[in-house]
Amino acid sequence: MDTLTANKTKIAYETSGSGEAGTVILIRGQGTQMTHWPESFYQAFTHQGFLTVRFDNRDTGLSDKFDHISDREMEILKQTALAGKEISPPYTLYDMALDVIGIMDGLGIPSAHIVGISMGGYIAQIIAAKYASRALTLTSIMSGSGSLDPRLMERLWLTRKSRENFIEEWVEYVQQFGSKKYLEGDDHSRQQAAAAYDRCYSPEGANRQLFAIASMKNGKELAKSITVPTLVVHGAGDLLLPPSRGRETAELIPGATFKLIDGMGHDIPPGLGKPLASVVLEHIHSTLKLTP
């Protein structure tokens, strides 16, 4: 793991692959770390000559935290957002998109294939819309384009827990919202949660990212302005963010392709990594006029 300063924020990142075929930037979702990317997913790009760049979003993992925001400020922001009113968050998804641009600048990457999941899909859409010259292609996975439903914000809000309770909560999450066809079992979920907790446990950071999502109000208009070749992927079994949200995004983005994956929920377990990467690679190769 290495670090660099992007958009005045220290970002932890990892890379793999030669880069002979180009670069793929992978953007994680709310509250998850770069270590949540299964090796089966990113190595599929590496094996075809791509450089993959994975990183901890700000307020997650080993990247900078914004812990100077007081508990009182957090509670006021939460109640305001739950009431459906506009908030002024500590930072926005546009700031997080600039983090990605800063990473690319720091690594000397002029343009790349941008892949984002969940919150990362929103960030990827901002990059494609506002910094189109930096995005060769866009892939938005298990994401959307509209405003965040306050009820979903309530569900995603995290409170600090013991290590044991955090692990069991993650097991329950995977059981409910995970990719049923590709489940690895509760032991795998426990190992994944324990590793994530030990590496960095920051529920407050995840909540601040939630504020960034909640403050996004022009997502649909933004999606309409995207001209980058786009693939929108969603799980048919996603119970957290329904497939209709992904389908709507594909309909908003001119010329976008929509792919529904059977048995996929709101996660990427190891068994789903390679088939999901194949879908993304097919999209990338089609834009490069190459044979997958």
N, C-alpha and C positions, 0 to 999 in steps of 0.2 A: 504494500500500500504506500502511496505517496500523497503529498498535499500540495496545493497551490492556492494562490489568492485570486479569486474571481469575483468581480463586482464588490470589492472591499470585504470579501468573506472568505475565510479559510475553508477550502473544500477538500475532503478526502476522496481519493479516486484510485482506480486500478485499471490497467489496460492489458489486453492480450491480443495476439495475432500480429501478422506481418504488415498489414495495411496495403498490400499490393493491389487488392481489389477495391480499396476505399475504406471508409470509416463508418462504423455504426455507433451512434450515441444512445445509450439506454438510460431512460429516466424513470425512477421508481415512483410509487404512489405514496399517499399520505401515511406518515408514521413508520414506513418500512425502510430498511437499510439496503445498501448495495449488495450485501451478503444474502439477501433474499432472492436474488437472481439465481436460478438453478444453473449449475455448470452445463447441464445438457442443453440449455437454451443458448447461452452466449458462445459456447464452444462450437456450436453449429455454424456460426458466422466465422469464427476463427479458422475452422477447417476449410473454408472456401476463400481464404486469403484476406478477410476483412480484419481491420483493427477494431476491437470493441472497447468502448470507454464506459465504465460503470463508476458511479460515484454516490456518495451520501448527499442528499439534498441538505441545504441549510436547515438547522434545527433537528437534524437526524444523525444517528451514527457518530462518526468521529469528526464531522464538520462542525463549524461554529454554531453555538447555541445563542439564543436571544433571551437568556434567563433574566435580563434586567427588567422585563415586564412583570409588574407586581401581580400577586394573586387577585387583588381588588380590581385592577385593570382587566384582568382575564375574565372575571366574573361579569363585569359590566359589559364587556364585548360579547360575551356568550349570551346574556339575557337580551341584549339589543338584537343580535343576529337571530335568536330564536323567535323574536317578535316579528321577524321579517323586515326589520328596518336596516338601513344602510349603516355600515360600520367603517371605521378607519383602522385597518389592521396594522400590526407591527411591520408587515411587509406584504406584498401582493404576489400573485402568480407571475406578473410581469417582471418583478424583481427576481423571481426564481428562474424565469426564462433568461434574464441577463446573466445569471450565474452560469448557465449552460454556455452562453456565448463567450463568457469570460474563460471558461474551461477550454473551449475550442481555441481561443486566442492564445492561452497559455501553453497549449500543446502544439500550436502551429497548424491547426486544422482549418483550412478555409471553408470547407463545406463537408457535410456528412449526411448520412441517412439517419433521420431522427425517429426514435421509437420510444413511446411513452405509455405507461400503463396507469389506469385510474387517474389520480391527480396528475401523474406524469403525462397522461394524454392531453390534458388541458394545457400544460406547459408546452408540450410539443406543438400543439395547434397555434399557440402564441408565436413560437419561433417561426413556424411555416408562414404565418400571416404577416408578421412584422419584420422578420429577417429572412425573407424568402431566398436570398442569395446564399444563405448558409445552409439551407435544407435541400438536399438532392431529392429526397422523398420523405413522406410523412407516414408513419404508422401509429394510429391511435387505438389502443387496446383497452377493453373493459372500461371505457370512459364515456363522456358525454360532451355537451356543449352549452346546455342551458344552466340556469341558476341552481344552486344547491337547495334542495328541499329542507326547510328547518327540521322536519321530522328525522331526516337522515343525519343531520348534524347532531341531533340528540343521541342517536344510536352510535355515532362514531366518536363521541366525546369520551375521553379517557380520564380515569382517576388513578392516582398512584396506588399500586398494589405491592404486596410481597412477591418475591420471586416465585414462590409456589403458586400463588393465586394467578399471577400473570401467565404462567405456563398453562394452567388448566383453562384459563379464559381463552388462550390461543387455540387449544385443542377444541373447545366448544365452537369457536369461530370457524375453524376449518370444517368441522362436522356440519355446520349449518350453511356456510357460504362457499365452501371449497368446491373444487372440481370433482364431482362424485365419481366420474368414470376413471379418474386418475389418482384417487386417494392412496396415500402411502401408509395410512394407519396412524393410530394415536401415538405410538412410540416415536415415529418420525416427527410428528407435530411437536411433541415434547422436546425432542432434541433440538429442533429448529428454534423453538421459543427460548430454550435455555441459552443457546448460543447468542441469540439476539439480545437477551437480557444482560448477559455477561459482557457483551461487547459495548453496549450502550443502552441504558433504559432511560428514556426521556418522554414520558407521556405529555408533559407540558409543551415540548417542542411539537409533538404531533397535533396538539390542540391549536397551537399558533398557526400551523400549516392549514388547519381547518378554517381558521379565520380568513386566510388568503383565498381559499376556495369560495367561502361564503361571500366575499366581497366582489367576486367576479360577476359582473352584471351584463356585459355585452358579448357573451360567448357566442351566441347565435349569429350576430352580425359579423363577428370576427371569423367564424367558420365560413361564411359566405364569401369572404374575401380571399380565401386560400386558393392559390393557383398551382401549388406544388403537387405532383402526383401523389395521391393519398389512398391508403388502405385503412379501413375501419374494421376492427376485429372485435367480436363480442362472444361471450359464452352463452349458449342456449339455456344453461342452467344457472345463470347469474341471478341470485336472489337479493343481492345488495343493490346493484344498479341494473335494472332490467334491460334486456336486449333492445327494447324500443328506444332507449337513450342512444345506443350506438347507431341504430338504424336512422334515427333522426339526424345525427351528426353526418352520416354518409350522404343523406339527402340534401343537407345544407351545403356541403363542400362540393363545388362543381367538379363533375367527373370522377368523384370518389367511388371506390369499390367497397362493398360491404360483404364481410365473411362471417357467417355464424358457425361456431364450432360446437358440435354436440358433446355433451358431457363436461363442458368447461364451465366453471363457476367464476368466483372473484378471487382467483389466485392462480399461480403457475407452479404446480408441483413438478418434481423432476421428470415424471413420466410424460408430462405434457410439453416439456421444454423443447424437445427435438421436433415434434409435429407442428408446434406453434411457430418455431423458427423457420420451418420449411415454408409455411404460409407467407411469412414476412420476406424470406429470401426470394420466393416466386415473384412477389410484388417488386422487389428491388431489381431483380434480373429482367423483368418485363420492361422496366423503364430504361434499362441499359441495353435493351435489345440483345440480351445474352440468353443462352439456354441454361435453365436451372440444373 
